[in-house]
């Protein structure tokens, strides 16, 4: 019984060992989120307002709006977090770091919305 428990613990330890993510994971995630946001924007641009009368036509634009909004938000947060992770703030610079993070979020949101 002790041998089985030891081998089980060893298997668990091996299975739950931390794994480093690939180096290009953030870049791949960013490009995927960017393409999803662009596809959602294209879907919304192609949608005709005259089709709004029929509720059966609302599914695609609604899905594009939700998915594009979520991908755009994730992209903004990812980019802002990457910028703030470069220089971890100390206690004295916490307010300044928060202001920079808010400015980064605003700048990235404006980029995604096309400068509106």
Secondary structure, DSSP 4 states (H G I P E B T S, - for coil): -HHHHHHHHHHHHHHT---PPPTTHHHHHHHHHHHHHHHHHHHHHH--GGGGGSGGGHHHHHHHHHHHHHHHHHHHHHHHHHHHHTS---STTHHHHHHHHHHHHHHHHHHHTT--
